[in-house]
Amino acid sequence: MLQKLFQEEELDMKRVIGVKPESSLARRLSSSCRLRNLQLEFHAPSTTKTSTTYTALWKPREPLKLVLEGEEEGFFSEETTNATNQLEQNIEETRDTLVEPLGDLDHEEAPDVELKPLPDGLKYESLGKDKTYPVIISDKLSPEEVERLLEVLRRHKKAIGYSLADLKGISPAFCTHRIPMEEDHKPVVDNQRRMSNEMRSVVKKEVIKLLNAGIIYPVPTGEWVSPVHCVPKKGGLTVVKNDKNELIPQRTVTGWRMCIDYRKLNKATKKDHFPLPFIDEMLERLAKNTHFCYLDGYSGFFQIPIHPYDQHKTTFTCPYGTFAYRRMPFGLCNAPASFQRCMMAIFSDFIEDIMEVFMDDFSVHGTSFDHCLRNLEKVLQRCTEVDLVLNWEKCHFMVRRGLVLGHIISEKGIEVDKAKIETVEKLPPPTNIKSLRSFLGHAGFYRRFIKDFSKIAKPLTYLLQKDIPFEFTEECEVAFRKIKELLISAPIIQPPDWNLPFEIMCDASDYAVGAVLGQRKNGKVHAIYYASKTLNEAQVNYATTEKELLAVVFAFEKFRSYIVNSKVIVYTDHAAIKYLLTKKDAKPRLIRWILMLQEFDVEIETRRELRM
């Protein structure tokens, strides 16, 4: 019926706007239809969801827009101008009957969500009646605090999403994803790939979901066409037995995920090098607080609009047709940079003050419940203003500790994630280079918590060198067990106090140097950062005194961002370092090191035993 309707020569505006198509078909009507000599664009699903004015329902192309705004005189013929005026008059007459108001959000159908078991310290509360619109909050709050928190969340309920249908899309005024191409690029059109019945059902379900949400739309073809493929949804790392009854690490597979193979498009795309924040600096700023609200964007990439000129480049082919994205998909090489840039633009006046942002992970903090609640309301208000939607299931409000980028953050400081450590603890000794790299990658992520990590791991890293046969000796076994023991007993790292002097403790061995950055509070030294590195072939031949001074130089280079413009006390077990710093006829290498240390306010003390 709709197809015949659009083919009629004389098209009545009431009949077009008044149509309420099925949701899957509605997305296909989001493009445009031709009305006499004009190109009319509208978004049909909007007419079936919420009340709006006529100006939000039709979006003319640029030349027509200029005429309507009076910015381009005489651009069209008199006939076209008269048709435009008639169109405007028709819309004015029918604007009150375009849609059917659905009333307040409280009267809408509540979302059907699954309430999964929660870890200790969390509980469910509801923003609506009859336990609808659930949220996750701390179970340590008093009844008065719970009610105050829920009141803030109810005022900003539009910022919390329960399905893809809740995504409105961030305004292009903040960010629009572009796909700039290299000058010598050549468009590539790939054919679709064969799929099993299981994968076809996964793709079909995903395509329908994205169509219904208005994130993709059907296109006939394009200069760029990328194929769809499915990859396993991998869960956490676990340890299982193989056919030979040997323990091996393996990731659990929970299903299949539809992906677009954009490798050829990415190769021809100019790269965007927008920086991500330093994780350790973020964690240190968070660890000074008592209350936290951990927020997460709902399918964050799908909330960033793609520039209309670049949407055709995202075209993908599957057994059910070819489609292009209106919103930014996963798999584009510049997508992370665009998303971080957008979040920085939205929260620029909040970052490093009341919240931290790393991609779609937002951490709002405060030194008390009231402080954190005020900060949370500011962030939710900003989300509402820009139509940024948060995932209700991944948002934890007013907790005293939480997981941030693989670390546990609380008022006590920064800790390792015990869940990850338990997995590493169960890992069997590596049997090849790949499993060794995997272990060192997991352990190295927490090397900040391990004193002399490079020194301990030296036998293992030696096996990674080129042309070295893989022989897991007893020395490697000892290093392997030692690292696991140190991870299990890893200390709580403290954030720096910029009002106190820093203390650095250095040491050197035959093939590695290490250092610990700390501060003394109430007579006790608290560790801030452990650092170490192995020596290269030239440094291994240094004299003992030179190695000790090299350890000091390494520490100052590593911790420079902490100790510049601060008082620094260096503790070493090598008394000759004091003499080297005042020696006038030293080697050129030592002179370079001494000159580098002169920019710091350094005091060197010697101790026979260094303990931390």
Secondary structure, 3 states (H helix, E strand, C coil): CHHHHHHCCCCCHHHHHCCCCCHHHHHHCCCEEEECCEEEEECHHHHHCCCCCHHHCECCCHHHHHHHCCCCCCCCCHHHHHHHHHHHHHHHHHHHHCCCCCCCHHHCCCCCCCCCCCCCCEEEEECCHHHCCEEEEECCCCHHHHHHHHHHHHHCHHHEECCHHHCCCCCCCCCCECCCECCCCCCCECCCCCCCHHHHHHHHHHHHHHHHCCCEEECCCCCCEEEEEEEEEEEEEEEEECCCCCEEEEEEEEEEEEEECCHHHHHCECCCCCCCCCHHHHHHHHCCCCEEEEEEECCHHHHCEECCCCHHHHCEEECCEEEEECECCCCCCCHHHHHHHHHHHHCCCCECCCEEEECCEEEEEECCHHHHHHHHHHHHHHHHHHCCCEEHHHCEEEECEEEECCEEEECCEEEECHHHHHHHHHCCCCCCHHHHHHHHHHHHCCHHHCCCHHHHHHHHHHCCCCCCCCCCCHHHHHHHHHHHHHHHCCCCECCCCCCCCEEEEEEECCCEEEEEEEEEECCEEEEEEEEEEECCHHHHCCCHHHHHHHHHHHHHHHCHHHHCCCEEEEEECCCHHHHHHHCCCCCHHHHHHHHHHCCCEEEEEECCCCCC
